[in-house]
Amino acid sequence: MRTSMRRYTRLTNAFSKKVDNHCHALALYFVFYNFVRQHQSLRISPAMAAGISDRLWSMNDIVALIDAAEPEPKKRGPYKPRQVAQISK
């Protein structure tokens, strides 16, 4: 994993500053590794070898999963102008 992710190599700017971002990056990597990447020794993906999937996924499939899990955006409320304090002389 260290050789394929820049987050684990030394002296790089790609490290995660927040634990949540690090967890999300790992989750994306594991989905890619198990569903998208065709392994040389298996000649199929590990998900296909385990019988979870019947085809190699594409990155578009992963993006569709992320979009489906994201909640619908809420309607924004009315615009409220900021109250400017008046300076008294």
N, C-alpha and C positions, 0 to 999 in steps of 0.2 A: 504494500500500500504506500510506503514511503517513497518509492521510486516513481509512482504514477500521480502523486498529489503534491503540488508545490507547497501546500500548507505544512508539510512535514519535513521539508528540507531546510537546512540552516541558511541564515543570512539572506532572507527573502522578505519582501514586503507583502506577501500573500497570506500571512498568518492571520488568524481570527482574533479580533480584539474582544469579542464577546463570546461567551459559552454557547449561547443560542445560535449564533451564526456558525460556529464550529460544528454543532450538532446537525444543522441543516445541510452544511457542506458534506458531512459524512453520510447523511441519509441519501443525498443525490448520488454520491459516489457508489454506495452499495447497490442502489437501484440500477445504475449504469452497469456496474460490474456483473450483476446477476441476470439482468434481462436484456441488455443491449449488446454487450461485448461478446463476440464469438471467441471462445477459448480454443487455443491451438491443440491442447491435449484431448479435449472432448469433441472438438469440431462443431459444437453447438454451445448455447449458453447454459449456465448451471440451472436456470429455471426450466429450460426445456429438458435437461437431463433428469430433473426431479419430477417432471410431469406437471409442473405448475402452469407452464405456458406451452402453446403449440407452435410458436413462431418467434423469430427475433424481433424485438421491439425497436422502434426508432426513437430519436429524441423528441419527436412530435408527440409520441404516445406519453412520454413522461411529462411533457408540458401540459397535455390534456388532463392528466391526473392531478397536477398541481392546480390547474384552473378549476377543476371540478371540486376540489377540496376548499377552495377559497370562498368565503361568504360573499353574497351579493353586496355591492356597494350601497350604502345608505344614502337617502336623499338629503342633501344639505339643507340646513335651516335657512331662514331669511337673513339677509344681510343686515347687520346692525352697525351703523356708523359709530366710530369711536368718539367718545365724549372728550372734547378738547377743553382743558382747563383754561379759564380766562385769567389773564394777568391783571390784577387791579393796580392802579397807580396811586 
